[in-house]
Amino acid sequence: MLEIENKIRQFLVENFVLSEQVDEMGFDESFLENGVVDSTGILELVFFAEDQFGIQIDTSEVLPENFDSINRLAAYIRHKQNLQQPS
């Protein structure tokens, strides 16, 4: 069940300067408040999510409620995957 969360954490550890801090972060802790991700980092997360999970992200959906913690991003990805599944 934590596959998406673990992939997000691994991406953060491998791609952001504060990887030690990411390793210690809880899944609900804010990326922005903890200085892990800035506006450029959010764009990297968008490209990562689209590529890794096969979803399309509209710029209007790039909001803190979708991209500001591991759990928020994982929930958003699951939601988008469910919307994109054929009925």
N, CA, C and O atoms as CSV, one atom per row, in Angstrom:
chain,resi,resn,atom,element,x,y,z
A,1,MET,N,N,0.809,-1.199,0.000
A,1,MET,CA,C,0.000,0.000,0.000
A,1,MET,C,C,0.854,1.266,0.000
A,1,MET,O,O,0.395,2.312,-0.459
A,2,LEU,N,N,2.052,1.197,0.490
A,2,LEU,CA,C,2.906,2.377,0.566
A,2,LEU,C,C,3.853,2.492,-0.630
A,2,LEU,O,O,4.839,3.226,-0.570
A,3,GLU,N,N,3.566,1.783,-1.698
A,3,GLU,CA,C,4.459,1.789,-2.851
A,3,GLU,C,C,4.638,3.198,-3.418
A,3,GLU,O,O,5.763,3.613,-3.697
A,4,ILE,N,N,3.550,3.927,-3.589
A,4,ILE,CA,C,3.638,5.284,-4.135
A,4,ILE,C,C,4.407,6.188,-3.177
A,4,ILE,O,O,5.278,6.946,-3.602
A,5,GLU,N,N,4.089,6.113,-1.890
A,5,GLU,CA,C,4.781,6.939,-0.901
A,5,GLU,C,C,6.282,6.667,-0.899
A,5,GLU,O,O,7.085,7.597,-0.825
A,6,ASN,N,N,6.654,5.409,-0.980
A,6,ASN,CA,C,8.069,5.051,-0.983
A,6,ASN,C,C,8.783,5.546,-2.242
A,6,ASN,O,O,9.938,5.966,-2.172
A,7,LYS,N,N,8.104,5.500,-3.396
A,7,LYS,CA,C,8.700,6.018,-4.628
A,7,LYS,C,C,8.899,7.528,-4.538
A,7,LYS,O,O,9.915,8.054,-4.993
A,8,ILE,N,N,7.931,8.220,-3.952
A,8,ILE,CA,C,8.058,9.672,-3.784
A,8,ILE,C,C,9.234,9.982,-2.863
A,8,ILE,O,O,10.072,10.824,-3.186
A,9,ARG,N,N,9.297,9.311,-1.731
A,9,ARG,CA,C,10.406,9.542,-0.789
A,9,ARG,C,C,11.752,9.269,-1.476
A,9,ARG,O,O,12.689,10.055,-1.332
A,10,GLN,N,N,11.850,8.177,-2.210
A,10,GLN,CA,C,13.098,7.830,-2.897
A,10,GLN,C,C,13.473,8.914,-3.907
A,10,GLN,O,O,14.640,9.290,-4.007
A,11,PHE,N,N,12.494,9.414,-4.651
A,11,PHE,CA,C,12.750,10.491,-5.610
A,11,PHE,C,C,13.287,11.729,-4.899
A,11,PHE,O,O,14.248,12.346,-5.360
A,12,LEU,N,N,12.672,12.090,-3.784
A,12,LEU,CA,C,13.125,13.259,-3.030
A,12,LEU,C,C,14.554,13.067,-2.523
A,12,LEU,O,O,15.380,13.973,-2.628
A,13,VAL,N,N,14.838,11.902,-1.982
A,13,VAL,CA,C,16.176,11.617,-1.446
A,13,VAL,C,C,17.228,11.699,-2.553
A,13,VAL,O,O,18.323,12.220,-2.339
A,14,GLU,N,N,16.890,11.184,-3.729
A,14,GLU,CA,C,17.858,11.140,-4.819
A,14,GLU,C,C,18.022,12.469,-5.549
A,14,GLU,O,O,19.050,12.698,-6.186
A,15,ASN,N,N,17.019,13.355,-5.464
A,15,ASN,CA,C,17.030,14.535,-6.318
A,15,ASN,C,C,17.081,15.880,-5.609
A,15,ASN,O,O,17.199,16.913,-6.268
A,16,PHE,N,N,16.996,15.892,-4.302
A,16,PHE,CA,C,16.994,17.166,-3.596
A,16,PHE,C,C,18.130,17.220,-2.591
A,16,PHE,O,O,18.504,16.206,-2.002
A,17,VAL,N,N,18.672,18.412,-2.402
A,17,VAL,CA,C,19.857,18.626,-1.587
A,17,VAL,C,C,19.693,18.136,-0.154
A,17,VAL,O,O,20.630,17.580,0.420
A,18,LEU,N,N,18.536,18.331,0.420
A,18,LEU,CA,C,18.313,17.997,1.831
A,18,LEU,C,C,17.863,16.557,2.004
A,18,LEU,O,O,16.915,16.288,2.740
A,19,SER,N,N,18.531,15.634,1.336
A,19,SER,CA,C,18.086,14.241,1.342
A,19,SER,C,C,18.066,13.638,2.739
A,19,SER,O,O,17.202,12.811,3.032
A,20,GLU,N,N,19.006,14.032,3.620
A,20,GLU,CA,C,19.001,13.498,4.985
A,20,GLU,C,C,17.725,13.938,5.713
A,20,GLU,O,O,17.128,13.168,6.465
A,21,GLN,N,N,17.328,15.175,5.476
A,21,GLN,CA,C,16.118,15.703,6.095
A,21,GLN,C,C,14.884,14.959,5.574
A,21,GLN,O,O,13.964,14.677,6.342
A,22,VAL,N,N,14.857,14.644,4.287
A,22,VAL,CA,C,13.739,13.910,3.690
A,22,VAL,C,C,13.629,12.539,4.319
A,22,VAL,O,O,12.527,12.070,4.603
A,23,ASP,N,N,14.762,11.891,4.538
A,23,ASP,CA,C,14.771,10.560,5.124
A,23,ASP,C,C,14.098,10.534,6.492
A,23,ASP,O,O,13.512,9.524,6.881
A,24,GLU,N,N,14.183,11.637,7.217
A,24,GLU,CA,C,13.613,11.720,8.561
A,24,GLU,C,C,12.203,12.304,8.583
A,24,GLU,O,O,11.549,12.292,9.625
A,25,MET,N,N,11.735,12.806,7.469
A,25,MET,CA,C,10.417,13.441,7.406
A,25,MET,C,C,9.294,12.422,7.537
A,25,MET,O,O,9.383,11.302,7.034
A,26,GLY,N,N,8.247,12.832,8.216
A,26,GLY,CA,C,7.026,12.041,8.234
A,26,GLY,C,C,6.278,12.223,6.927
A,26,GLY,O,O,6.518,13.189,6.204
A,27,PHE,N,N,5.388,11.318,6.622
A,27,PHE,CA,C,4.644,11.364,5.368
A,27,PHE,C,C,3.695,12.562,5.279
A,27,PHE,O,O,3.268,12.924,4.183
A,28,ASP,N,N,3.358,13.180,6.412
A,28,ASP,CA,C,2.444,14.327,6.400
A,28,ASP,C,C,3.154,15.668,6.539
A,28,ASP,O,O,2.499,16.709,6.524
A,29,GLU,N,N,4.455,15.667,6.672
A,29,GLU,CA,C,5.184,16.919,6.866
A,29,GLU,C,C,5.296,17.698,5.559
A,29,GLU,O,O,5.516,17.124,4.492
A,30,SER,N,N,5.141,19.015,5.663
A,30,SER,CA,C,5.142,19.908,4.505
A,30,SER,C,C,6.522,19.997,3.857
A,30,SER,O,O,7.526,20.213,4.536
A,31,PHE,N,N,6.558,19.827,2.534
A,31,PHE,CA,C,7.796,20.022,1.787
A,31,PHE,C,C,8.242,21.473,1.874
A,31,PHE,O,O,9.418,21.759,2.096
A,32,LEU,N,N,7.286,22.392,1.696
A,32,LEU,CA,C,7.611,23.811,1.661
A,32,LEU,C,C,8.048,24.324,3.030
A,32,LEU,O,O,9.057,25.021,3.137
A,33,GLU,N,N,7.302,23.987,4.066
A,33,GLU,CA,C,7.635,24.459,5.415
A,33,GLU,C,C,8.977,23.923,5.895
A,33,GLU,O,O,9.667,24.588,6.667
A,34,ASN,N,N,9.351,22.736,5.450
A,34,ASN,CA,C,10.620,22.134,5.853
A,34,ASN,C,C,11.769,22.486,4.916
A,34,ASN,O,O,12.895,22.028,5.110
A,35,GLY,N,N,11.484,23.301,3.898
A,35,GLY,CA,C,12.531,23.740,2.985
A,35,GLY,C,C,13.089,22.648,2.095
A,35,GLY,O,O,14.203,22.770,1.585
A,36,VAL,N,N,12.337,21.593,1.905
A,36,VAL,CA,C,12.800,20.479,1.081
A,36,VAL,C,C,12.608,20.792,-0.402
A,36,VAL,O,O,13.466,20.472,-1.224
A,37,VAL,N,N,11.482,21.417,-0.739
A,37,VAL,CA,C,11.124,21.681,-2.120
A,37,VAL,C,C,10.761,23.163,-2.256
A,37,VAL,O,O,10.060,23.725,-1.415
A,38,ASP,N,N,11.256,23.780,-3.332
A,38,ASP,CA,C,10.853,25.144,-3.653
A,38,ASP,C,C,9.980,25.090,-4.913
A,38,ASP,O,O,9.552,24.009,-5.316
A,39,SER,N,N,9.718,26.225,-5.528
A,39,SER,CA,C,8.829,26.238,-6.694
A,39,SER,C,C,9.396,25.418,-7.858
A,39,SER,O,O,8.640,24.759,-8.572
A,40,THR,N,N,10.695,25.453,-8.052
A,40,THR,CA,C,11.316,24.631,-9.094
A,40,THR,C,C,11.191,23.152,-8.747
A,40,THR,O,O,10.965,22.319,-9.624
A,41,GLY,N,N,11.339,22.832,-7.470
A,41,GLY,CA,C,11.195,21.451,-7.018
A,41,GLY,C,C,9.796,20.914,-7.239
A,41,GLY,O,O,9.615,19.736,-7.548
A,42,ILE,N,N,8.798,21.787,-7.081
A,42,ILE,CA,C,7.410,21.364,-7.343
A,42,ILE,C,C,7.279,20.946,-8.804
A,42,ILE,O,O,6.634,19.943,-9.107
A,43,LEU,N,N,7.886,21.709,-9.707
A,43,LEU,CA,C,7.841,21.333,-11.126
A,43,LEU,C,C,8.509,19.986,-11.356
A,43,LEU,O,O,8.020,19.178,-12.147
A,44,GLU,N,N,9.611,19.737,-10.678
A,44,GLU,CA,C,10.263,18.433,-10.780
A,44,GLU,C,C,9.339,17.324,-10.284
A,44,GLU,O,O,9.283,16.245,-10.875
A,45,LEU,N,N,8.615,17.594,-9.198
A,45,LEU,CA,C,7.653,16.603,-8.682
A,45,LEU,C,C,6.539,16.344,-9.693
A,45,LEU,O,O,6.095,15.207,-9.850
A,46,VAL,N,N,6.090,17.390,-10.376
A,46,VAL,CA,C,5.048,17.238,-11.404
A,46,VAL,C,C,5.547,16.315,-12.507
A,46,VAL,O,O,4.865,15.360,-12.880
A,47,PHE,N,N,6.745,16.602,-13.033
A,47,PHE,CA,C,7.296,15.765,-14.114
A,47,PHE,C,C,7.522,14.330,-13.646
A,47,PHE,O,O,7.253,13.382,-14.383
A,48,PHE,N,N,8.014,14.176,-12.425
A,48,PHE,CA,C,8.219,12.846,-11.845
A,48,PHE,C,C,6.902,12.087,-11.767
A,48,PHE,O,O,6.831,10.933,-12.191
A,49,ALA,N,N,5.859,12.715,-11.234
A,49,ALA,CA,C,4.561,12.042,-11.067
A,49,ALA,C,C,3.970,11.655,-12.413
A,49,ALA,O,O,3.440,10.556,-12.574
A,50,GLU,N,N,4.061,12.563,-13.382
A,50,GLU,CA,C,3.521,12.242,-14.703
A,50,GLU,C,C,4.267,11.066,-15.324
A,50,GLU,O,O,3.652,10.144,-15.858
A,51,ASP,N,N,5.567,11.105,-15.253
A,51,ASP,CA,C,6.395,10.061,-15.865
A,51,ASP,C,C,6.277,8.732,-15.129
A,51,ASP,O,O,6.065,7.693,-15.754
A,52,GLN,N,N,6.411,8.758,-13.824
A,52,GLN,CA,C,6.474,7.539,-13.012
A,52,GLN,C,C,5.120,6.839,-12.869
A,52,GLN,O,O,5.052,5.613,-12.791
A,53,PHE,N,N,4.039,7.635,-12.835
A,53,PHE,CA,C,2.727,7.055,-12.540
A,53,PHE,C,C,1.727,7.167,-13.692
A,53,PHE,O,O,0.563,6.794,-13.548
A,54,GLY,N,N,2.186,7.682,-14.833
A,54,GLY,CA,C,1.351,7.708,-16.026
A,54,GLY,C,C,0.111,8.571,-15.908
A,54,GLY,O,O,-0.951,8.208,-16.412
A,55,ILE,N,N,0.236,9.713,-15.244
A,55,ILE,CA,C,-0.910,10.609,-15.091
A,55,ILE,C,C,-0.623,11.919,-15.811
A,55,ILE,O,O,0.531,12.255,-16.076
A,56,GLN,N,N,-1.685,12.653,-16.124
A,56,GLN,CA,C,-1.582,13.984,-16.705
A,56,GLN,C,C,-1.992,14.986,-15.636
A,56,GLN,O,O,-3.062,14.861,-15.039
A,57,ILE,N,N,-1.144,15.977,-15.395
A,57,ILE,CA,C,-1.403,16.967,-14.348
A,57,ILE,C,C,-1.647,18.315,-14.990
A,57,ILE,O,O,-0.798,18.837,-15.712
A,58,ASP,N,N,-2.804,18.870,-14.722
A,58,ASP,CA,C,-3.146,20.201,-15.199
A,58,ASP,C,C,-2.506,21.229,-14.274
A,58,ASP,O,O,-2.427,21.015,-13.065
A,59,THR,N,N,-2.053,22.331,-14.833
A,59,THR,CA,C,-1.406,23.353,-14.002
A,59,THR,C,C,-2.319,23.860,-12.887
A,59,THR,O,O,-1.836,24.284,-11.837
A,60,SER,N,N,-3.623,23.820,-13.103
A,60,SER,CA,C,-4.561,24.275,-12.066
A,60,SER,C,C,-4.587,23.336,-10.863
A,60,SER,O,O,-5.113,23.700,-9.811
A,61,GLU,N,N,-4.029,22.135,-11.001
A,61,GLU,CA,C,-4.005,21.150,-9.918
A,61,GLU,C,C,-2.706,21.186,-9.109
A,61,GLU,O,O,-2.562,20.463,-8.123
A,62,VAL,N,N,-1.771,22.023,-9.529
A,62,VAL,CA,C,-0.487,22.128,-8.833
A,62,VAL,C,C,-0.670,23.082,-7.660
A,62,VAL,O,O,-0.318,24.260,-7.721
A,63,LEU,N,N,-1.228,22.532,-6.602
A,63,LEU,CA,C,-1.584,23.284,-5.397
A,63,LEU,C,C,-0.975,22.603,-4.177
A,63,LEU,O,O,-0.685,21.408,-4.218
A,64,PRO,N,N,-0.778,23.352,-3.090
A,64,PRO,CA,C,-0.234,22.734,-1.867
A,64,PRO,C,C,-1.047,21.531,-1.393
A,64,PRO,O,O,-0.475,20.565,-0.889
A,65,GLU,N,N,-2.367,21.575,-1.546
A,65,GLU,CA,C,-3.167,20.436,-1.079
A,65,GLU,C,C,-2.890,19.161,-1.867
A,65,GLU,O,O,-3.247,18.069,-1.423
A,66,ASN,N,N,-2.255,19.290,-3.035
A,66,ASN,CA,C,-1.895,18.115,-3.828
A,66,ASN,C,C,-0.407,17.780,-3.796
A,66,ASN,O,O,-0.031,16.631,-4.025
A,67,PHE,N,N,0.443,18.763,-3.516
A,67,PHE,CA,C,1.883,18.577,-3.707
A,67,PHE,C,C,2.753,18.945,-2.513
A,67,PHE,O,O,3.964,19.089,-2.680
A,68,ASP,N,N,2.194,19.104,-1.312
A,68,ASP,CA,C,3.015,19.619,-0.221
A,68,ASP,C,C,3.398,18.605,0.855
A,68,ASP,O,O,3.874,18.992,1.922
A,69,SER,N,N,3.202,17.338,0.596
A,69,SER,CA,C,3.697,16.293,1.499
A,69,SER,C,C,3.657,14.976,0.737
A,69,SER,O,O,3.026,14.867,-0.315
A,70,ILE,N,N,4.321,14.010,1.271
A,70,ILE,CA,C,4.317,12.684,0.636
A,70,ILE,C,C,2.901,12.133,0.581
A,70,ILE,O,O,2.475,11.642,-0.464
A,71,ASN,N,N,2.166,12.204,1.679
A,71,ASN,CA,C,0.799,11.667,1.694
A,71,ASN,C,C,-0.131,12.428,0.757
A,71,ASN,O,O,-0.952,11.819,0.071
A,72,ARG,N,N,-0.009,13.752,0.722
A,72,ARG,CA,C,-0.873,14.537,-0.174
A,72,ARG,C,C,-0.603,14.185,-1.631
A,72,ARG,O,O,-1.534,14.003,-2.415
A,73,LEU,N,N,0.670,14.092,-1.987
A,73,LEU,CA,C,1.012,13.759,-3.368
A,73,LEU,C,C,0.585,12.339,-3.707
A,73,LEU,O,O,0.080,12.095,-4.803
A,74,ALA,N,N,0.775,11.411,-2.803
A,74,ALA,CA,C,0.364,10.021,-3.053
A,74,ALA,C,C,-1.160,9.930,-3.229
A,74,ALA,O,O,-1.638,9.223,-4.116
A,75,ALA,N,N,-1.911,10.634,-2.398
A,75,ALA,CA,C,-3.382,10.632,-2.514
A,75,ALA,C,C,-3.808,11.237,-3.850
A,75,ALA,O,O,-4.710,10.727,-4.514
A,76,TYR,N,N,-3.159,12.312,-4.227
A,76,TYR,CA,C,-3.464,12.958,-5.507
A,76,TYR,C,C,-3.171,12.008,-6.668
A,76,TYR,O,O,-3.981,11.889,-7.587
A,77,ILE,N,N,-2.025,11.336,-6.633
A,77,ILE,CA,C,-1.658,10.392,-7.692
A,77,ILE,C,C,-2.686,9.263,-7.773
A,77,ILE,O,O,-3.119,8.903,-8.867
A,78,ARG,N,N,-3.076,8.709,-6.643
A,78,ARG,CA,C,-4.086,7.639,-6.648
A,78,ARG,C,C,-5.409,8.141,-7.238
A,78,ARG,O,O,-6.059,7.440,-8.013
A,79,HIS,N,N,-5.789,9.343,-6.865
A,79,HIS,CA,C,-7.032,9.938,-7.382
A,79,HIS,C,C,-6.952,10.070,-8.911
A,79,HIS,O,O,-7.888,9.695,-9.617
A,80,LYS,N,N,-5.839,10.601,-9.412
A,80,LYS,CA,C,-5.679,10.777,-10.858
A,80,LYS,C,C,-5.660,9.426,-11.577
A,80,LYS,O,O,-6.245,9.294,-12.652
A,81,GLN,N,N,-5.002,8.432,-11.004
A,81,GLN,CA,C,-4.975,7.104,-11.615
A,81,GLN,C,C,-6.376,6.521,-11.685
A,81,GLN,O,O,-6.738,5.915,-12.694
A,82,ASN,N,N,-7.168,6.690,-10.639
A,82,ASN,CA,C,-8.538,6.184,-10.648
A,82,ASN,C,C,-9.394,6.887,-11.683
A,82,ASN,O,O,-10.240,6.256,-12.316
A,83,LEU,N,N,-9.187,8.184,-11.868
A,83,LEU,CA,C,-9.942,8.931,-12.874
A,83,LEU,C,C,-9.588,8.492,-14.285
A,83,LEU,O,O,-10.434,8.527,-15.178
A,84,GLN,N,N,-8.348,8.081,-14.490
A,84,GLN,CA,C,-7.873,7.742,-15.817
A,84,GLN,C,C,-8.101,6.286,-16.198
A,84,GLN,O,O,-7.864,5.898,-17.342
A,85,GLN,N,N,-8.559,5.480,-15.248
A,85,GLN,CA,C,-8.835,4.078,-15.554
A,85,GLN,C,C,-10.105,3.987,-16.378
A,85,GLN,O,O,-11.089,4.665,-16.081
A,86,PRO,N,N,-10.094,3.150,-17.416
A,86,PRO,CA,C,-11.318,2.975,-18.228
A,86,PRO,C,C,-12.423,2.320,-17.409
A,86,PRO,O,O,-12.165,1.460,-16.566
A,87,SER,N,N,-13.630,2.731,-17.666
A,87,SER,CA,C,-14.790,2.180,-16.921
A,87,SER,C,C,-15.177,0.810,-17.419
A,87,SER,O,O,-16.122,0.211,-16.906
